[in-house]
Amino acid sequence: MQYFKLLRVKEWVKNLFLFVPLFFAGELFHWENVLKVLPAFFAFSFIASAVYIINDYRDREDDRKHPIKCKRPLAAGTVSLPLVGLLLVLLIAAGFGMAYVADDRLKFMFVLGIYFALNLGYSMGLKNISILDIIIISAGFVLRIKGGSVVTSVPLSEWLNIMVFLLAMFMAIAKRRDDVLIKLESGTDMRQSIKGYSLEFLNVCIAFFCAVIVVAYFMYTMSPEVEERMHTNRLYYTCMFVLAGILRYLQIVFVVQQSGSPTKILIRDRFIQLTILLWGASFYAILYLKEDVVFFK
């Protein structure tokens, strides 16, 4: 159980972003493309777990000071280091092995390699540089959708890249705010980059990115390029669910004061789950249930 916890399998949900290009292209139910994404999904998941192990090993002393992270297997000392080292090697081999069997393997392995190198640099010290730390995290989500695009040959729009990056920045900033609150309560820095953040600065950043995300999404739904490609001008109907989801996330950050893990929020918060479900259903109805739509192949 401790080794399973070490892999942080729950965090694999982030790799569902690999399916995002298919969804926005109206090809989510083209099963041959869905099957192409599966090896890519596991490739990113294995590499992500390997990075988590490296990160947890390097942070084990600091994690012992954290009220939640102290329960991580390496911080708690509940796993064998030799076995962890073997598991790390197997995960890296399995990750790039899955990448090798994916479609357009060279391009996908290049994307996965950048993801691995970027996160390795993050774990080795770049995470201690404030602002750069959240940019690297956000870039990881952009690389995920790029990986999904590569293996399915579905082109990515600039709008999609921008919105994914902005959303990831928004959530990363909210997570840093949670770390600042813990620092204010305990007097201990949970990570070195926290020295470059303050509550006031992060509050302004959250408000800024919240506004930019909403504007970017509205512009995306009403963009002539998107309307032409999607063969519809009704995507703006989905804006209400984006607004509801962001407002709920802001409520969790500022009222509930629990923004530590976006993944946990996604798994546990029923309001956000319902918002995502309704957003997906509305997008599905607009893109997939029209008889006159001809999607690009």
C-alpha positions as CSV (number, residue, x, y, z in Angstrom):
1,M,0.0,0.0,0.0
2,Q,2.9,2.4,0.8
3,Y,4.5,1.8,-2.6
4,F,1.2,2.4,-4.3
5,K,0.9,5.6,-2.3
6,L,4.4,6.5,-3.4
7,L,3.4,6.4,-7.0
8,R,0.6,9.0,-6.3
9,V,-1.7,7.2,-8.7
10,K,-4.5,9.7,-7.9
11,E,-2.4,12.3,-9.6
12,W,-2.6,10.4,-12.9
13,V,-6.0,12.1,-13.4
14,K,-3.9,15.1,-14.6
15,N,-2.9,13.0,-17.6
16,L,-6.5,13.0,-18.8
17,F,-5.4,16.3,-20.4
18,L,-3.9,14.0,-23.2
19,F,-7.5,13.5,-24.3
20,V,-8.3,17.2,-24.5
21,P,-7.4,17.7,-28.1
22,L,-9.8,14.9,-29.1
23,F,-12.6,16.4,-27.1
24,F,-12.2,19.9,-28.6
25,A,-11.8,18.5,-32.1
26,G,-15.1,16.6,-31.8
27,E,-13.3,13.2,-32.1
28,L,-13.6,11.9,-28.6
29,F,-15.8,9.0,-29.8
30,H,-13.5,8.0,-32.7
31,W,-12.3,5.0,-30.8
32,E,-9.2,4.4,-33.0
33,N,-7.9,7.8,-31.8
34,V,-8.9,7.1,-28.2
35,L,-6.9,3.9,-28.3
36,K,-3.9,5.8,-29.7
37,V,-3.9,8.0,-26.6
38,L,-3.9,5.1,-24.1
39,P,-0.2,4.3,-24.5
40,A,0.6,8.0,-24.2
41,F,-1.5,8.3,-21.1
42,F,0.4,5.5,-19.3
43,A,3.7,6.8,-20.6
44,F,3.1,10.2,-19.0
45,S,1.7,8.5,-15.8
46,F,4.8,6.3,-15.3
47,I,7.2,9.2,-15.9
48,A,5.1,11.4,-13.6
49,S,5.3,8.8,-10.9
50,A,9.1,8.6,-11.4
51,V,9.4,12.3,-11.0
52,Y,7.2,12.2,-7.8
53,I,9.6,9.7,-6.3
54,I,12.7,11.8,-7.1
55,N,11.0,14.9,-5.8
56,D,9.8,13.1,-2.6
57,Y,13.3,11.7,-2.0
58,R,14.9,15.1,-2.2
59,D,12.2,16.8,-0.2
60,R,11.8,14.2,2.5
61,E,13.4,16.3,5.3
62,D,11.2,19.4,4.4
63,D,8.1,17.2,4.0
64,R,8.5,16.0,7.6
65,K,7.7,19.6,8.7
66,H,4.5,19.7,6.7
67,P,1.2,18.7,8.4
68,I,0.1,16.6,5.4
69,K,3.3,15.8,3.4
70,C,4.9,14.3,6.5
71,K,2.7,11.2,5.8
72,R,4.3,10.6,2.4
73,P,6.1,7.2,2.4
74,L,9.7,8.6,2.0
75,A,9.2,11.3,4.6
76,A,7.6,8.8,7.0
77,G,10.3,6.2,6.3
78,T,7.8,3.5,5.6
79,V,9.4,2.2,2.4
80,S,12.8,0.6,1.5
81,L,15.2,2.9,-0.3
82,P,16.7,0.1,-2.5
83,L,13.3,-1.0,-3.6
84,V,12.3,2.6,-4.3
85,G,15.4,3.0,-6.5
86,L,14.5,-0.2,-8.4
87,L,10.9,1.0,-8.8
88,L,12.2,4.4,-10.1
89,V,14.3,2.7,-12.8
90,L,11.4,0.4,-13.8
91,L,9.0,3.4,-14.1
92,I,11.3,5.4,-16.4
93,A,11.9,2.3,-18.6
94,A,8.2,1.6,-18.7
95,G,7.3,5.2,-19.5
96,F,9.6,5.5,-22.5
97,G,8.8,2.0,-23.5
98,M,5.1,2.9,-23.7
99,A,6.2,6.1,-25.6
100,Y,8.0,3.9,-28.1
101,V,4.9,1.9,-29.0
102,A,2.8,5.1,-29.4
103,D,1.9,6.6,-32.8
104,D,4.5,9.1,-34.2
105,R,6.9,7.7,-31.6
106,L,9.8,10.1,-32.3
107,K,7.7,13.2,-31.8
108,F,5.9,11.8,-28.8
109,M,9.2,10.7,-27.2
110,F,10.6,14.1,-27.8
111,V,7.6,15.7,-26.0
112,L,7.8,13.2,-23.2
113,G,11.5,13.8,-22.9
114,I,11.0,17.5,-22.5
115,Y,8.3,16.8,-19.9
116,F,10.7,14.5,-18.0
117,A,13.7,16.9,-18.3
118,L,11.6,19.9,-17.2
119,N,10.2,18.1,-14.2
120,L,13.6,16.6,-13.3
121,G,15.0,20.2,-13.3
122,Y,12.1,21.2,-11.2
123,S,12.8,18.5,-8.6
124,M,16.5,19.2,-8.6
125,G,16.2,22.8,-7.7
126,L,14.2,25.0,-10.1
127,K,11.2,24.6,-7.8
128,N,13.0,26.8,-5.4
129,I,12.8,29.8,-7.7
130,S,9.5,31.6,-7.2
131,I,7.3,32.2,-10.3
132,L,9.5,29.9,-12.3
133,D,8.2,27.0,-10.2
134,I,4.5,27.6,-11.2
135,I,5.5,28.3,-14.8
136,I,7.1,24.8,-15.0
137,I,4.1,23.1,-13.5
138,S,1.8,24.9,-16.0
139,A,4.1,24.0,-18.9
140,G,3.6,20.3,-17.9
141,F,-0.1,20.6,-18.7
142,V,0.6,22.2,-22.1
143,L,3.0,19.3,-22.9
144,R,0.3,16.8,-22.0
145,I,-2.1,18.2,-24.5
146,K,0.7,18.5,-27.0
147,G,1.4,14.8,-26.5
148,G,-2.2,13.9,-27.1
149,S,-2.2,16.0,-30.3
150,V,1.0,14.3,-31.5
151,V,-0.2,10.7,-31.1
152,T,-3.6,11.4,-32.7
153,S,-2.5,13.9,-35.4
154,V,-5.2,16.3,-34.2
155,P,-3.9,19.8,-34.5
156,L,-3.9,22.1,-31.5
157,S,-5.3,25.6,-31.6
158,E,-3.4,28.5,-30.0
159,W,-6.5,29.2,-27.9
160,L,-6.4,25.7,-26.4
161,N,-2.7,26.1,-25.5
162,I,-3.3,29.4,-23.9
163,M,-6.4,28.4,-21.9
164,V,-4.7,25.2,-20.5
165,F,-1.6,27.2,-19.5
166,L,-3.7,29.9,-17.8
167,L,-5.9,27.4,-16.0
168,A,-2.8,25.5,-14.7
169,M,-1.2,28.8,-13.6
170,F,-4.4,29.7,-11.8
171,M,-4.5,26.4,-9.8
172,A,-0.8,26.5,-9.1
173,I,-1.0,30.0,-7.6
174,A,-4.0,28.9,-5.5
175,K,-1.8,26.0,-4.2
176,R,1.0,28.3,-3.4
177,R,-1.5,30.5,-1.5
178,D,-2.3,27.5,0.7
179,D,1.4,27.0,1.4
180,V,1.7,30.7,2.5
181,L,-1.3,30.2,4.9
182,I,0.5,27.2,6.4
183,K,3.6,29.4,6.8
184,L,1.6,32.1,8.5
185,E,0.1,29.6,11.0
186,S,3.2,27.5,11.7
187,G,6.0,30.0,11.0
188,T,7.8,27.4,8.8
189,D,8.4,27.7,5.1
190,M,6.9,24.6,3.4
191,R,9.1,25.1,0.3
192,Q,12.0,27.5,-0.4
193,S,10.1,29.3,-3.2
194,I,7.5,30.5,-0.7
195,K,10.0,33.2,0.3
196,G,9.1,34.9,-3.0
197,Y,5.4,34.9,-2.3
198,S,3.1,36.8,0.0
199,L,-0.6,36.5,0.6
200,E,-1.3,39.9,-1.0
201,F,0.7,39.1,-4.1
202,L,-1.0,35.7,-4.6
203,N,-4.4,37.2,-4.0
204,V,-3.8,39.7,-6.8
205,C,-2.4,37.0,-9.1
206,I,-5.5,34.8,-8.5
207,A,-7.8,37.7,-9.3
208,F,-5.7,38.5,-12.4
209,F,-5.6,35.0,-13.8
210,C,-9.3,34.4,-13.0
211,A,-10.2,37.4,-15.1
212,V,-7.8,36.5,-18.0
213,I,-9.1,32.9,-18.1
214,V,-12.8,34.0,-18.3
215,V,-12.0,36.6,-21.1
216,A,-9.9,34.0,-23.0
217,Y,-12.6,31.4,-22.8
218,F,-15.3,33.9,-24.0
219,M,-13.0,35.0,-26.9
220,Y,-12.4,31.3,-27.7
221,T,-16.0,30.4,-27.9
222,M,-16.8,33.4,-30.2
223,S,-13.7,33.3,-32.3
224,P,-14.5,33.2,-36.1
225,E,-11.8,30.6,-36.5
226,V,-13.3,28.3,-33.9
227,E,-16.8,28.9,-35.2
228,E,-15.7,27.9,-38.7
229,R,-13.8,24.8,-37.5
230,M,-16.5,23.6,-35.1
231,H,-19.3,24.5,-37.5
232,T,-21.3,26.3,-34.7
233,N,-21.6,29.7,-33.1
234,R,-23.2,28.3,-30.0
235,L,-20.2,27.4,-27.9
236,Y,-20.7,30.6,-25.8
237,Y,-23.5,28.7,-24.0
238,T,-20.9,26.8,-22.1
239,C,-19.5,30.0,-20.6
240,M,-21.9,29.8,-17.6
241,F,-20.4,26.5,-16.4
242,V,-16.8,27.9,-16.7
243,L,-17.9,30.9,-14.6
244,A,-19.5,28.6,-12.1
245,G,-16.5,26.4,-11.8
246,I,-14.1,29.3,-11.3
247,L,-16.3,30.9,-8.7
248,R,-16.5,27.7,-6.8
249,Y,-12.7,27.3,-6.9
250,L,-12.4,30.9,-5.6
251,Q,-14.8,30.0,-2.9
252,I,-12.7,27.0,-1.9
253,V,-9.6,29.2,-1.9
254,F,-10.9,32.3,0.0
255,V,-13.8,31.0,2.1
256,V,-13.1,27.3,2.8
257,Q,-9.3,28.0,2.7
258,Q,-8.5,24.5,1.3
259,S,-6.6,24.9,-2.0
260,G,-3.6,22.7,-1.3
261,S,-4.3,20.0,-4.0
262,P,-6.3,20.7,-7.2
263,T,-6.5,16.9,-7.7
264,K,-8.1,16.4,-4.3
265,I,-10.6,19.2,-5.0
266,L,-11.5,17.7,-8.3
267,I,-12.0,14.3,-6.7
268,R,-13.9,15.4,-3.6
269,D,-15.9,18.6,-4.5
270,R,-19.3,17.7,-5.8
271,F,-20.1,21.2,-7.0
272,I,-17.0,21.3,-9.2
273,Q,-17.7,17.8,-10.4
274,L,-21.2,18.8,-11.4
275,T,-20.0,21.9,-13.1
276,I,-17.5,19.9,-15.2
277,L,-20.1,17.3,-16.0
278,L,-22.6,20.0,-17.2
279,W,-19.9,21.8,-19.1
280,G,-18.8,18.6,-20.8
281,A,-22.5,17.7,-21.5
282,S,-23.2,21.1,-23.0
283,F,-20.1,20.9,-25.2
284,Y,-21.0,17.4,-26.2
285,A,-24.5,18.4,-27.2
286,I,-23.2,21.4,-29.3
287,L,-20.4,19.5,-31.0
288,Y,-21.6,15.9,-31.3
289,L,-25.3,16.0,-31.5
290,K,-25.7,18.0,-34.7
291,E,-26.5,16.2,-37.8
292,D,-25.0,18.8,-40.1
293,V,-21.5,18.8,-38.4
294,V,-18.6,17.6,-40.4
295,F,-15.5,17.2,-38.3
296,F,-12.0,17.3,-39.7
297,K,-10.3,13.9,-39.8
